[in-house]
Every structure is written in C-alpha cells, then in structure tokens.
Amino acid sequence: MNPDAFAADLAEKPARLAELAAALERDDPWAPVGLEARSADLVFVGMGSSHYASSVAAARLRARGVRAVAELASSDLLPRTGPGTTVVAVSASGGSRETLDALDRLSGSGARVVGVTNVESSALSARADVVVPMLAGPEHGGVACRSFQHTLALFLTLEAGMTGAPLPAALVRAAADASADLLERESAWLPAVTEAALGPDGTHLAAPARRLSSAQQSALMLREGPRVAAIGCETGDWAHVDVYLTKNTDYRLVLFGGSRWIDGVREWTDPRGTTLVSVGEDLPTAAVTVRYRGDEDDDVRLLSETLVMELVAARR
C-alpha cells in the first residue's frame, strides 16, 4: 500500500462518482442481465470489501422480496446453483483467486455468471457471461477504496432496476457532493477524529445492519493502511459482542449514525466515559462529531461515510 497514492485515490472520489452518475443517466449497466424480482435467484460471491458490499446488497434485496444471498467465495458451503441462478462474482482486480475458484466450483451447474470488476480485461471478465464495470478508475494506492464505493452504487442500481425504482444517478451525485464536502473540510475535522479514534488498544467501529459494510470497510482501511488493530460490528449486536472491552481497555468507538440501537451503546459507554466519534449524527457524549453534506439521507451515508476513516488511514 502506497499512502500518498492512496490519499490521491481518495481525492478522486467526487470526480469518479460524478462520472459514474453520468454513466447511469445514459444506460442501466444491469440491463443486459435482465433480472426480474419475482423470479431471480441471486448468489453474490467475493472476498473482503467485495463481500462487505455484497452482504448489504443481498440483505436489501431480501427485504424487498428478492431471493438473494452473499457468500465468501472461499466458503466450502456455497449454495447449490442451477439454470435459474445468477452468480454475481465481485472482484475489483478481477483476479481474486478465491472468487475465481468459486466460479470453478460452480461451473457446470448452468448458472449464469455476472462479473462485477474494475478491470474489464481480467480473468473474471473472461469467465463471466455478462460484465458490469465498476468505472472506479485505477487505484494506484493498492487499496480498494473507490471500487468499494462504486460496487455499492452499482448494487443500488441493481436493486432499483429490480424493484421498479429510478436509477440512482441523483443519489450517486449526492454522494459525490458528500465526499467533496468531507475532503474540502478535511483539515477542520481530521486531526480531532484521528486523536479520538486511534487508541493504544485499537479502534472499534459500529454501524446499523443496513450499512454494516461501513464499519467493516472502515476497520479494514485501518488494518490495511496504517496497520493498526481495528474491528467493525453491528450497532445492536455491539452490546452482545463488544461491550466487555469498555470496562478494562482504553476503548475507542466510531459510531456511524442512524441506528435505533445507539441507546444500547450509550447505556454502557456514557457511565464509563468511553471515547466516542460520531459520524453523520449529533451525539452529545461524542468527543468528536463529523457531519457532512447530505448525511440526513441513509443511502448517501452508505456511499460516503467510509471516507472519514479512509482519510484517517491514509494520513496516519
């Protein structure tokens, strides 16, 4: 990972998102796939940030009545597929060996393969029946940051097409504006967030289930960038899996707003004086709060909020 190139990749987020929005205004990238909500069976496979994005996409589709699951490509328990199944294989590089292996194991079943990748001449593209390009541009820092964001935007586009909603070009433009706002005001919020979020015992991040990918991706950025201990969890589940560390460690928690379970977090963090960073929501007990343009919209949050910790990781 190249920190300077990583930071440069992040600086390109607004422009690349604007390009994606323009592309969505011209064409639906999923139109060649021809999926219908009532008859679709979708299996998303990928690793790392690709799996984080896929898991949120599959959950959103299930909530709308679409049969969809997301699996780690490395799993030995991949679902049974057949002629009625569409496998959505996600890899920014198009060369993830686990994802390619999953396609090998699923081959011969008659399932159709859609490759979602940032490299159209990749091995994944060669194995796919249809390719949906991420259009994130080269990531010279070696970190899947813009490609993660574009994957989510493309999955929201898939969801819109399957449920009869307008393609989310306006939403992607709003995410570009949100990203630009965070970048333009970086010097005003980044030092305080860095000091509060990074502690001697690591960083913990929590987000609502519908945006769990934000906590997971942000933790990954801290592990992949400055190589510091970080872990993400779901806000409601936090009280069942992470609360214990607030008692005997210098616990630092980054909370992505919008969860109805934040009171369950505060029940423990308030009396223990836990250091909190709140992103996208005002929280009276937070040491630092980061707000940005458009953060009242949950889907703008989904597409934008990881930039906060990505910038922490790039500048660390």
Residue pairs with C-beta under 8 A, 6 or more apart in sequence:
1 141
1 142
1 143
1 224
1 225
2 140
2 141
2 142
3 141
3 225
3 314
3 315
3 316
4 141
5 140
5 141
5 142
6 141
6 142
6 143
6 145
6 225
6 313
6 314
7 141
7 311
7 314
7 315
8 140
8 141
9 139
9 140
9 141
9 143
9 145
9 146
10 145
10 146
10 183
10 307
10 310
10 311
10 314
11 183
12 137
12 146
13 145
13 146
13 149
13 176
13 179
13 180
13 183
13 307
14 176
14 177
14 179
14 180
14 183
15 176
16 135
16 136
16 137
16 146
16 150
17 149
17 150
17 153
17 172
17 173
17 175
17 176
17 179
17 303
18 172
18 173
18 176
19 135
20 135
20 136
20 150
20 153
20 172
21 169
21 170
21 172
21 173
21 176
22 169
23 29
23 135
24 157
24 167
24 168
24 169
24 172
25 167
25 169
28 157
28 161
28 167
29 132
29 133
29 154
29 157
30 132
30 154
30 157
30 158
30 161
31 161
32 130
33 86
33 112
33 114
33 130
33 132
35 42
35 86
35 158
35 161
35 162
36 162
37 64
37 65
37 66
37 162
37 163
38 65
39 84
40 66
40 67
40 68
40 86
40 162
41 67
41 68
41 81
41 84
41 85
41 86
42 58
42 61
42 66
42 67
42 68
42 69
42 85
42 86
42 88
43 68
43 69
43 70
43 71
43 78
43 79
43 81
43 85
43 86
43 87
43 88
43 111
44 51
44 54
44 55
44 57
44 58
44 68
44 69
44 70
44 71
44 87
44 88
44 90
45 54
45 70
45 71
45 72
45 73
45 78
45 87
45 88
45 89
45 90
45 99
45 102
45 103
46 53
46 54
46 70
46 72
46 73
46 89
46 90
46 91
46 96
46 99
47 72
47 73
47 74
47 91
47 96
47 98
47 99
48 144
48 220
49 92
49 144
49 147
49 148
49 151
49 213
49 216
49 217
49 220
50 90
50 91
50 92
50 96
50 99
50 116
50 144
50 148
50 151
51 70
51 71
51 72
51 73
51 90
52 148
52 212
52 213
52 216
52 217
52 220
53 90
53 148
53 151
53 152
53 155
53 213
54 70
54 88
54 90
54 151
54 155
55 70
55 212
55 213
56 152
56 155
56 210
56 211
56 212
56 213
56 302
57 68
57 70
57 152
57 155
57 156
57 158
57 159
58 68
58 69
58 70
59 70
59 209
59 210
60 155
60 159
60 210
61 68
61 158
61 159
61 162
62 68
64 159
64 162
64 163
66 162
66 163
69 79
71 77
71 78
71 79
71 102
72 98
73 89
73 96
73 98
73 99
73 101
73 102
74 98
74 101
74 102
75 102
78 102
78 105
78 106
79 85
80 109
81 87
81 106
81 109
81 110
81 111
82 109
82 110
82 111
83 109
83 110
83 111
85 109
85 110
85 111
85 112
86 111
86 112
86 113
86 114
87 103
87 106
87 111
87 112
87 113
87 114
88 114
88 116
89 99
89 102
89 103
89 113
89 114
89 115
89 116
89 124
89 127
89 128
90 99
90 116
90 117
90 151
91 99
91 100
91 115
91 116
91 117
91 122
91 124
92 117
92 118
92 119
92 134
92 136
92 139
92 144
92 147
92 148
92 151
93 117
93 118
93 119
93 122
94 115
94 117
94 118
94 119
94 120
94 121
94 122
94 123
94 124
94 125
95 119
95 122
95 123
95 124
96 124
99 124
100 123
100 124
100 127
103 113
103 124
103 127
106 113
112 129
112 130
113 127
113 128
113 129
113 130
114 128
114 129
114 130
114 131
114 132
115 122
115 124
115 125
115 127
115 128
115 130
115 131
115 132
116 131
116 132
116 134
116 151
116 154
117 124
117 125
117 131
117 133
117 134
118 133
118 134
118 135
118 136
118 137
118 139
118 147
118 150
119 125
120 131
120 133
125 131
132 154
134 147
134 150
134 151
134 154
135 150
136 146
136 147
136 149
136 150
137 146
139 145
139 146
139 147
141 314
143 221
143 224
143 225
145 221
145 306
145 310
148 213
148 217
148 306
149 175
149 303
149 304
149 306
152 213
152 302
152 303
153 168
153 171
153 172
153 175
153 303
156 168
156 171
156 299
156 302
156 303
157 167
157 168
159 165
160 166
160 167
160 168
161 167
168 299
171 297
171 299
171 300
171 303
172 303
174 294
174 297
174 300
175 294
175 300
175 303
175 304
177 293
177 294
178 292
178 293
178 294
178 295
178 300
178 303
178 304
179 304
179 307
180 293
181 292
181 293
181 294
182 189
182 290
182 292
182 304
182 307
182 308
182 311
183 307
183 311
185 292
186 311
189 288
189 290
190 311
190 312
190 315
192 287
192 288
193 277
193 288
193 290
193 308
193 312
194 312
194 315
194 316
196 252
196 275
196 276
196 277
196 287
196 288
197 203
197 252
197 254
197 277
197 288
197 309
197 312
198 222
198 228
198 252
198 312
198 316
199 250
199 251
199 252
199 275
200 250
201 229
201 245
201 249
201 250
201 251
201 252
202 228
202 229
202 230
202 231
202 252
203 219
203 222
203 228
203 229
203 230
203 231
203 252
203 254
204 230
204 231
204 232
204 233
204 242
204 245
204 251
204 252
204 253
204 254
205 214
205 215
205 218
205 219
205 230
205 231
205 232
205 233
205 253
205 254
205 255
205 256
205 309
206 215
206 232
206 233
206 234
206 235
206 238
206 242
206 253
206 254
206 255
206 256
206 259
206 265
207 213
207 214
207 215
207 232
207 234
207 235
207 255
207 256
207 259
207 305
208 234
208 235
208 236
208 256
208 258
208 259
208 260
208 261
209 234
209 235
209 236
210 298
210 302
211 256
211 258
211 298
211 301
211 302
211 305
212 232
212 234
213 302
214 232
214 256
214 301
214 302
214 305
214 306
215 232
215 233
215 234
215 254
215 256
216 232
217 232
217 306
218 230
218 232
218 254
218 306
218 308
218 309
218 310
219 230
219 231
219 232
219 309
220 230
220 232
221 306
221 309
221 310
221 312
221 313
222 228
222 229
222 230
222 309
222 312
222 313
222 316
223 229
223 230
224 313
225 310
225 313
225 314
225 316
226 313
226 316
228 316
231 242
233 241
233 242
235 255
235 256
235 259
235 261
235 262
235 264
235 265
236 259
236 261
236 264
238 261
238 264
238 265
239 261
239 264
239 265
239 267
239 268
243 268
245 251
246 268
246 269
246 272
246 274
247 272
250 275
251 269
251 272
251 274
251 275
252 274
252 275
252 277
253 265
253 269
253 274
253 275
253 276
253 277
254 276
254 277
254 279
254 308
254 309
255 262
255 265
255 276
255 277
255 278
255 279
255 281
255 283
255 286
256 279
256 280
256 301
256 305
257 278
257 279
257 280
257 281
257 283
257 295
257 301
258 280
258 281
258 298
258 301
262 281
262 283
266 285
268 274
269 276
269 285
270 285
275 287
276 283
276 285
276 286
276 287
277 286
277 287
277 288
277 289
277 290
278 286
278 288
278 289
278 290
279 289
279 290
279 305
279 308
280 290
280 291
280 292
280 295
280 301
280 305
281 289
281 295
282 289
282 291
283 289
290 308
292 304
294 300
294 304
295 301
295 304
295 305
